[in-house]
Amino acid sequence: MKKNEVKGVRRKRGRGRPVGSTRVKLNRVETEDFLNTSLQEILDNHLSYTEYVEWCRKTNGLSQKQSNEYWLRVWTLLTDKYQLERDQLINKHLQKYWSLYDLALENGDITNARQVLNDISKLLGMNEPEKVDVKQELKIRFKFGNDDSEE
């Protein structure tokens, strides 16, 4: 009996699949479900890359290459999700800062109004980062061959 034959029925591998691959490929819904499960598993158990690959191998029998592809897709989903939440949080803080600024101007408190404007510019990343003066001497030595100083 050949490798791809099962009880007289020959299976064909899908297009772009490795030779000998007869496993049923996940459809779009199953892939999305697996990605959501992976996302929860990574967040709940704080999985590192190697732990995630091991989890994929144990639970679904995936190869390291396929696990890596899912890892990258899950991290893309995570960054997109948290970037959106971060943007919403920044907008919420900006609204509060502008209301504090208006209140300070109404009360004639210019010092607090200036401080609020400074905080707004920091939140938006408009300020230049504070420069750190680091002066360090760097020495690099290369050794080639033997350390014979006599020759």
MINUPA-731725 format. One record per residue (C-alpha): residue number from 1; x, y, z. Coordinates in steps of 0.05 Angstrom, whole numbers, plus 5000, padded with zeros to 4 digits. Each point is the difference from the previous one (the first is absolute). Example, Ala and Ser with C-alpha at 12.3 -4.5 7.8 and 13.67 -1.06 7.14 Angstrom:
<rs>
{1; {5246; 4910; 5156}};
{2; {5027; 5069; 4987}};
</rs>
This chain:
<rs>
{1; {5000; 5000; 5000}};
{2; {5027; 5069; 4981}};
{3; {5007; 5058; 5047}};
{4; {4940; 5038; 4972}};
{5; {4955; 4940; 4994}};
{6; {4950; 4981; 5054}};
{7; {4964; 4934; 4989}};
{8; {5002; 5006; 4925}};
{9; {4979; 5073; 4996}};
{10; {5053; 5047; 4975}};
{11; {4998; 5070; 5030}};
{12; {5024; 5060; 4962}};
{13; {5038; 5055; 5034}};
{14; {4975; 5071; 4991}};
{15; {5034; 5051; 4957}};
{16; {5062; 5028; 5032}};
{17; {5001; 4946; 5053}};
{18; {5064; 4961; 5016}};
{19; {5008; 4930; 4971}};
{20; {4968; 4950; 5046}};
{21; {4953; 5051; 5031}};
{22; {4931; 4969; 5003}};
{23; {4975; 5035; 5062}};
{24; {4936; 5040; 4989}};
{25; {5015; 5074; 4996}};
{26; {4963; 5047; 5047}};
{27; {4947; 5043; 4967}};
{28; {4993; 5074; 5014}};
{29; {4951; 4992; 5058}};
{30; {5043; 4946; 5033}};
{31; {5062; 5043; 4991}};
{32; {4967; 5061; 5032}};
{33; {4975; 4956; 5057}};
{34; {5071; 4972; 5010}};
{35; {5029; 5071; 5000}};
{36; {4950; 5023; 5053}};
{37; {5016; 4939; 5042}};
{38; {5074; 5014; 4991}};
{39; {4990; 5072; 5020}};
{40; {4965; 4980; 5064}};
{41; {5052; 4947; 5015}};
{42; {5058; 5050; 4991}};
{43; {4966; 5053; 5043}};
{44; {4975; 4954; 5054}};
{45; {5063; 4959; 5009}};
{46; {5052; 5052; 4979}};
{47; {5029; 4953; 4948}};
{48; {5067; 5015; 4969}};
{49; {5015; 4981; 4928}};
{50; {5030; 4933; 5017}};
{51; {4943; 4984; 5049}};
{52; {4949; 5018; 4946}};
{53; {5034; 4955; 4948}};
{54; {4999; 4943; 5050}};
{55; {4927; 5014; 5016}};
{56; {4983; 4998; 4925}};
{57; {5038; 4936; 4992}};
{58; {4964; 4966; 5058}};
{59; {4930; 5025; 4988}};
{60; {4996; 5000; 4924}};
{61; {5061; 4963; 4976}};
{62; {5026; 5060; 4961}};
{63; {5071; 5007; 4976}};
{64; {5047; 5054; 5024}};
{65; {4994; 5037; 4934}};
{66; {4924; 5001; 5002}};
{67; {5001; 5019; 5074}};
{68; {5046; 5058; 4983}};
{69; {4951; 5025; 4947}};
{70; {4943; 4997; 5050}};
{71; {5044; 5035; 5053}};
{72; {5013; 5058; 4952}};
{73; {4926; 5006; 4983}};
{74; {4980; 4999; 5074}};
{75; {5050; 5055; 5017}};
{76; {4974; 5041; 4942}};
{77; {4930; 4993; 5028}};
{78; {5025; 5020; 5070}};
{79; {5037; 5062; 4977}};
{80; {4940; 5023; 4958}};
{81; {4952; 4989; 5057}};
{82; {5042; 5036; 5052}};
{83; {5019; 5057; 4953}};
{84; {4926; 5015; 4991}};
{85; {4988; 4998; 5075}};
{86; {5061; 5044; 5011}};
{87; {4975; 5051; 4950}};
{88; {4932; 5002; 5034}};
{89; {5033; 5009; 5068}};
{90; {5043; 5057; 4973}};
{91; {4938; 5035; 4972}};
{92; {4964; 4992; 5067}};
{93; {5059; 5031; 5037}};
{94; {5005; 5057; 4950}};
{95; {4927; 5017; 5011}};
{96; {5012; 5003; 5076}};
{97; {5062; 5042; 4991}};
{98; {4964; 5050; 4955}};
{99; {4944; 5006; 5051}};
{100; {5052; 5014; 5055}};
{101; {5033; 5051; 4954}};
{102; {4933; 5036; 4989}};
{103; {4986; 4999; 5075}};
{104; {5069; 5029; 5016}};
{105; {4989; 5056; 4949}};
{106; {4931; 5016; 5028}};
{107; {5030; 5006; 5070}};
{108; {5058; 5042; 4974}};
{109; {5051; 4948; 5022}};
{110; {5052; 5007; 4946}};
{111; {5052; 4956; 5036}};
{112; {4954; 4939; 5000}};
{113; {4978; 5015; 4928}};
{114; {5073; 5000; 4978}};
{115; {5013; 4934; 5038}};
{116; {4939; 4968; 4967}};
{117; {5025; 5022; 4931}};
{118; {5067; 4970; 5017}};
{119; {4967; 4934; 5020}};
{120; {4959; 5000; 4935}};
{121; {5063; 5009; 4959}};
{122; {5034; 4943; 5038}};
{123; {4940; 4955; 4988}};
{124; {5001; 5015; 4926}};
{125; {5076; 4989; 4997}};
{126; {5012; 5071; 4976}};
{127; {5056; 5015; 5050}};
{128; {5071; 4981; 4983}};
{129; {5025; 4945; 5044}};
{130; {5044; 5023; 5056}};
{131; {5072; 4992; 4978}};
{132; {5043; 4954; 5042}};
{133; {5073; 5017; 4996}};
{134; {5036; 4935; 4997}};
{135; {5074; 5003; 4990}};
{136; {5033; 4934; 5001}};
{137; {5067; 4976; 4974}};
{138; {4994; 4941; 4954}};
{139; {5059; 4954; 4987}};
{140; {4996; 4944; 4950}};
{141; {5056; 4949; 4993}};
{142; {5006; 4948; 4945}};
{143; {5044; 4940; 5006}};
{144; {5021; 4967; 4936}};
{145; {5039; 4936; 5002}};
{146; {5049; 4984; 5055}};
{147; {5021; 5050; 5053}};
{148; {5075; 4994; 4983}};
{149; {5032; 5067; 5011}};
{150; {5070; 4973; 4983}};
{151; {4986; 4991; 4926}};
</rs>
